[in-house]
């Protein structure tokens, strides 16, 4: 159950504008609550690479250790990663998508995300 919190709280803020091509480091924490009851957090320590796909699109891929901290339990180290693309449809409208995974003690969890972004 707690693993669905990580998938539900994962965030992607990607647009298809000019992208820096090359390696990067991304440290990100996603935490979850139900009401005021904290349940868990995952901190990703990723190394990635991003680049352009033509003039109006970009891509990225990243992965590394994930520190999984469940309320009341010891922190575990798993492995996580994600890859995504962004496409500029117009100057104001872009489309993005992402696939992700997080290993676990029993099963590997997978997630997807698709969205559109309209800039004013």
ABEGO torsion letter per residue (X at the ends): XAAAAAAAABBBBBBABBBBBEBBBBBBBBBBBBEABBABBBBBBBBBBBBBBEAABBBBBBBEBBBBBBBGBBBBBBBBBBBBBBBBABAABBBBBBBBBBBBAABBBBBBBBBBBBBX
